[in-house]
Amino acid sequence: MTRPTDRTRVVVAGLGESGLLTARHLDPRRFEVVGVSSKPLLVSGQGLGHRLAWPEQWARDHLVPFDRYRRLDHVCTVHAELVGLDLATREVLLRRPDGSPATEPYDVLVVATGVTNGFWRRPGLQTRAEVEAQVRADHERLAAAGSVAVVGGGAAAVSSAVNLARAHPGARVDLYFPGERGLPLHHDRVWDDVARRASAAGTRLHPGHRAVVPDAALDALGTGPVAFSTGQDPAPADVVVWAVGRVRPNTGWLPSALLDEQGYVRSGRDLRVPGHEHVYAVGDCAATDPLRSSARNRADKQLAHNIAAALDGRPLRRFPAARRRWGEVLGPQPDGLTIHDPRGRGWRIPRPVVDRVLDPVVVRRVIWGGVRPPS
Ligand SMILES: Cc1cc2nc3c(=O)[nH]c(=O)nc-3n(C[C@H](O)[C@H](O)[C@H](O)COP(=O)(O)OP(=O)(O)OC[C@H]3O[C@@H](n4cnc5c(N)ncnc54)[C@H](O)[C@@H]3O)c2cc1C
């Protein structure tokens, strides 16, 4: 296809953290970058606990209009839902918010449509006002609750239970999870540390409780009681936070030839889809390694490098995967931010350093390349 530019046209499908960071690293002198997203702003899937407990604080770095990112000034963003891919003509098929169809041609396609894993992370079309209204409504409902049951043992559930207990000390907050320990994909030491902090915050921990999950659990906050298949009596609660890790890849728009048996995008450690040299995948939808960890291991920069290297005939870099989950679990706490490495060691960054150095310098300036203040 001939187009009026000699730059390589890269379509980034999905503008969550991985898609945006990949776009930010693509050299605008060489690449014409188009990003397609069902949301007109970054709606991060990270930090559920802060989103529910302190939504304004969370929004500062997790709910950000695209035009505030300086390094995305060269990226043309399209607010639309991806509904199909034509590998032969190299076009993605879109549905615009008014329902009309559209297409975007590409020379190179980056698939970064992430996963759905609960009411806070959904792939459908939304306006900014709709996203903000949902964040506000969830927060207000939880702030008014006398009792909250959080169901799940992963990072989203644990961070919700701890931060809600801290934000609403008058409310009862219970965390129900099926194993003896939470955070099963992290090193054991991480749970030891986090469980201690949860108890100190007033969260009541209930190991060995496998909840019966209603079909609607993925869609919205629920209402108690919570029933268990492990024999305990149902637990009453004014509000239920379902964070049970029922993760589904947002890949229904892709041909099955690109997907593995679970629906994730087949991708090598070089982030390229085998047999489709113009297609790459990154982030939570990419089956790069058993933990699908390319997002947290910052493969976005490597992907931008590999796209250029492949076009030049240079060798591609391979993505180094960790065997265990790592990173932050609870988000910033009064005494600082703890980041656990893959060996389970916790590195605490004191709160003043988080507020004065980590957030403004490391996150906004280094990782994102500059973020304009809100207008
Ligand atoms: C800098 C950084 C630090 C991190 N630190 C940690 C950490 O400490 N601990 C930790 O656990 N994890 C960490 N992570 C990882 C993080 O938890 C997630 O893995 C990451 O946010 C997933 O990003 P994603 O882009 O793959 O998915 P998402 O952020 O979910 O983005 C996917 C986007 O695609 C859109 N989309 C989906 N389907 C369609 C469609 N059909 N049409 C149009 N748009 C669609 C969605 O609406 C969404 O906007 C980190 C990630 C980054 C980048």
The ligand as a Tripos MOL2 file, in Angstrom:
@<TRIPOS>MOLECULE
LIG
   53    58     1     0     0
SMALL
NO_CHARGES

@<TRIPOS>ATOM
      1 C1          6.3740    1.1890   34.6000 C.3       1 LIG1
      2 C2          5.6280   -0.0440   35.0470 C.ar      1 LIG1
      3 C3          5.7670   -0.4840   36.3750 C.ar      1 LIG1
      4 C4          5.0680   -1.6160   36.8010 C.ar      1 LIG1
      5 N1          5.2120   -2.0100   38.0930 N.ar      1 LIG1
      6 C5          4.5190   -3.0780   38.5450 C.ar      1 LIG1
      7 C6          4.6330   -3.4990   39.9020 C.ar      1 LIG1
      8 O1          5.3680   -2.9060   40.6930 O.2       1 LIG1
      9 N2          3.9160   -4.5720   40.3290 N.ar      1 LIG1
     10 C7          3.1040   -5.2110   39.4690 C.ar      1 LIG1
     11 O2          2.4330   -6.1520   39.8790 O.2       1 LIG1
     12 N3          2.9730   -4.8390   38.1640 N.ar      1 LIG1
     13 C8          3.6680   -3.7950   37.6910 C.ar      1 LIG1
     14 N4          3.5390   -3.4160   36.3760 N.ar      1 LIG1
     15 C9          2.6960   -4.2110   35.4550 C.3       1 LIG1
     16 C10         1.2470   -3.8440   35.4960 C.3       1 LIG1
     17 O3          0.6560   -4.4120   36.6440 O.3       1 LIG1
     18 C11         0.4870   -4.4130   34.2710 C.3       1 LIG1
     19 O4          1.1010   -5.6130   33.9090 O.3       1 LIG1
     20 C12         0.5020   -3.4370   33.1120 C.3       1 LIG1
     21 O5         -0.0520   -2.2210   33.5230 O.3       1 LIG1
     22 C13        -0.2970   -4.0090   31.9300 C.3       1 LIG1
     23 O6         -0.2240   -3.1110   30.8590 O.3       1 LIG1
     24 P1         -0.8720   -3.4750   29.4400 P.3       1 LIG1
     25 O7         -0.5590   -2.2950   28.5910 O.co2     1 LIG1
     26 O8         -0.4420   -4.8120   29.0070 O.co2     1 LIG1
     27 O9         -2.4370   -3.6000   29.6990 O.3       1 LIG1
     28 P2         -3.5320   -2.4820   29.9890 P.3       1 LIG1
     29 O10        -2.9530   -1.3990   30.8510 O.co2     1 LIG1
     30 O11        -4.7390   -3.2190   30.4630 O.co2     1 LIG1
     31 O12        -3.8320   -1.8290   28.5770 O.3       1 LIG1
     32 C14        -4.6090   -2.3850   27.5800 C.3       1 LIG1
     33 C15        -5.3700   -1.2700   26.8950 C.3       1 LIG1
     34 O13        -5.9660   -1.7720   25.7110 O.3       1 LIG1
     35 C16        -7.3070   -1.3410   25.6490 C.3       1 LIG1
     36 N5         -8.0860   -2.3070   24.8680 N.ar      1 LIG1
     37 C17        -8.3440   -3.5980   25.1710 C.ar      1 LIG1
     38 N6         -9.0870   -4.1820   24.2000 N.ar      1 LIG1
     39 C18        -9.2960   -3.2270   23.2760 C.ar      1 LIG1
     40 C19        -9.9920   -3.2000   22.0460 C.ar      1 LIG1
     41 N7        -10.6110   -4.2820   21.5450 N.pl3     1 LIG1
     42 N8        -10.0060   -2.0470   21.3410 N.ar      1 LIG1
     43 C20        -9.3520   -0.9380   21.8170 C.ar      1 LIG1
     44 N9         -8.6790   -0.9040   22.9570 N.ar      1 LIG1
     45 C21        -8.6510   -2.0340   23.6880 C.ar      1 LIG1
     46 C22        -7.7530   -1.3010   27.1010 C.3       1 LIG1
     47 O14        -8.8860   -0.4970   27.2850 O.3       1 LIG1
     48 C23        -6.5060   -0.7140   27.7480 C.3       1 LIG1
     49 O15        -6.5210    0.6900   27.6560 O.3       1 LIG1
     50 C24         4.2250   -2.3090   35.8950 C.ar      1 LIG1
     51 C25         4.1040   -1.8610   34.5690 C.ar      1 LIG1
     52 C26         4.7790   -0.7530   34.1460 C.ar      1 LIG1
     53 C27         4.6360   -0.3130   32.7100 C.3       1 LIG1
@<TRIPOS>BOND
     1     1     2 1
     2     2     3 ar
     3     2    52 ar
     4     3     4 ar
     5     4     5 ar
     6     4    50 ar
     7     5     6 ar
     8     6     7 ar
     9     6    13 1
    10     7     8 2
    11     7     9 ar
    12     9    10 ar
    13    10    11 2
    14    10    12 ar
    15    12    13 ar
    16    13    14 ar
    17    14    15 1
    18    14    50 ar
    19    15    16 1
    20    16    17 1
    21    16    18 1
    22    18    19 1
    23    18    20 1
    24    20    21 1
    25    20    22 1
    26    22    23 1
    27    23    24 1
    28    24    25 2
    29    24    26 1
    30    24    27 1
    31    27    28 1
    32    28    29 2
    33    28    30 1
    34    28    31 1
    35    31    32 1
    36    32    33 1
    37    33    34 1
    38    33    48 1
    39    34    35 1
    40    35    36 1
    41    35    46 1
    42    36    37 ar
    43    36    45 ar
    44    37    38 ar
    45    38    39 ar
    46    39    40 ar
    47    39    45 ar
    48    40    41 1
    49    40    42 ar
    50    42    43 ar
    51    43    44 ar
    52    44    45 ar
    53    46    47 1
    54    46    48 1
    55    48    49 1
    56    50    51 ar
    57    51    52 ar
    58    52    53 1
@<TRIPOS>SUBSTRUCTURE
     1 LIG1         1 GROUP 0 **** ****
